[in-house]
Amino acid sequence: MSQRHLLCAISMVLALATTGCDPSGDAGAPAPDSDRVRVALVMKSLANEFFIDMAAGAEAHQAANADSYELLVNGIKNESDLAQQVALVEQMMASQVDVIVIAPADSKSLLPVVARAVNQGITVVNIDNRFDRDLLRGMGLTIPFVGPDNKAGARAVGTYLAQHLQAGDQVAIIGGIPSAFNAQQRLEGFQAAMTAAGMEIVSVQSADWEQAKAAAIAAAILSEHPQLTAILAANDSMALGAVAAVRQAGKQGQVKVVGFDNISAANDLVQSGAMLATADQHGRDLAVFGIEYALSALATGAAPADKKTPVDLIIKGEQ
Amino acid sequence: MKIFTHNVQLPWNSLGLIGVLVLLVILFSIMSEYFFSAVTFRTLVNQIPALTVIAVGMTFVLLVAGIDLSVGSVMALAAAVMGVLIADHQWSFAAALLACLVVGLTCGVCNGYISAHWRIPSFVVTLGMLEIARGGAYLATDSQTKYLGASVAALGDPVPFLGVSTALLIAVAVVVVAQIVLSRTVFGRYMIAIGTNEEAVRLSGINPVTWKVLVFACAGLLAGLGGAFQLGYLQSADPNAGIGLELSAIAAVVIGGTSLSGGRGSVVNSFLGVLIIAVMQTGLAQLGVSEPAKRIITGLVIIAAVLFDQYRDNLGALFKAIRV
């Protein structure tokens, strides 16, 4: 008898926690009707403000278009947890969604499971980080990529930085996860801008998109290269880490830091002058672009094609 | 030497956990109309083989009052070595699998020997191994995910008609064998004895060092096997795989009622712990619960399950304790 009481207690805790902690409150509340399209947004780390923004943008869009589709948002614990993201795609397949909009944690390793989703008849749209093109072709898949031109964005940031440096100055680049396509693109963009302006790139290292790692790497680079004049970080989390390292080394003003993504903390730093520039790829709208693309593709049955979204340079005085 | 002893495991010990599991399934089925389906359950169980075998190893380690923090890293290292051997050195799948298991076993033997022989807490030794193996995994793969493709899918792909993967079948077999070892062999008895009172074991003329090395060797070998499962599941070797996996494994084992101070535990219950965690993950993902809420709920369920297990023989006392 008392056993049943405890089961009730646990179920109440769980039910309370579910409803109490989920501000969207859609945990089973509206009876899903079959004529609405079911869209799953599979994100990277929901501990990263960039993706939180993206999810918030998508949720706001869904709220405004509630009668045309329902939305399930899921992310992984940390950026590199491939297994969890593969599992998420499988869980979304099991939930029989119509559309999966995915920001893959790796350009290749997510493809086998995504291929299965496509074969099951799910419309898959790739956002943020592009799937490996050669492998896509090899698997006979066409998955549209809706996203920014990371290379051009990084080149714009780098070119702006170069205007504040002198030819021959030493610079260092902190890259994202090396196997990720957007990391490669941003690295290429940075390198192209720096080489074109005649800068000397003394170090290129990866900090896996993470702030703490970037701080440690930047600190090491700063002590290794006392003449360093700039650090180019492939995302703003890492740029924040670099800024912390620069401050600890007492080199504010001597070493300029640029980033990418325009998260709010980085924007504050750009406005205060602690960072020189970042790039805004309209992360908040990125998932929305993907969802709108998928919905229109579903409605019109048009052949999948890539779609470029805007990237803007953010400097002091611009939000 | 007598190998088998009497069964000390009573089946109703698992009833509380099965209750929690059924309850979770019912709750999620009510909240999501897509949860209660064969596809969901097939998907769910095909995701757990690596965690399952690692939790089995962790159960043994906790039984002798040790801990193994290195399992996630060792898994990543073993998978990384296997992936590199296949992708860059054209090794056959079977040969690379063997190498993968040897890597895991070697790490486990090192953990066991260093901690048991020099009497250093296994927490410290395996913390060191956590770093060493992770570094090794980055070194082996050049910090890049090695994509291998369908050539390694044999373990991860579903078996025809059953719908579950070969890896899962192997993992379930490991659970069964490990439970028999624990409850019916001398090795199992010694594990419980060492975890209960190591000094008494020593005084009765049995050398606990040998048995502890064997326990950590099992944990390492199973972490290697988990690496092979993970590699088959992802069709790639990911040097970042299994970060924090040791905590999931410890959580599963503790949910299963294994004591952190040694001497009490059950492999089958650890498996039920793995299932509870997997059901939570899948259910919360299908509901699209926000990430912070997911983690809070998972934490609450871990504590609730252990509380329930603690008082399963005397639920009246639990209510008295709550009221006070």
Interface residues (C-beta under 8 A of the other chain):
Chain A: S2 Q3 H5 L6 L7 I10 S11 V13 L14 A15 A17 T18 C21 D22 P23 S24 D26 A27 G28 P32 L46 A47 L71 L72 V73 N74 G75 K77 N78 S80 D81 L82 A83 V86 A87 L88 E90 Q91 M92 M93 A94 S95 Q96 D106 K108 S109 P112 D132 L135 P178 S179 S206 D208
Chain B: G19 V20 L23 L24 L27 I30 M31 S32 E33 Y34 F35 S37 V39 T40 R42 T43 L44 N46 Q47 A50 S143 Q144 T145 Y147 G149 A150 A153 Q230 Y233 L234 Q235 S236 D238 N240 A241 G242 I243 G244 Q281 T282 A285 Q286 L287 G288 V289 S290 E291 P292 A293 R295 I296 I297 L300 V301 A304 A305 F308 Y311 L315 G316 L318 F319
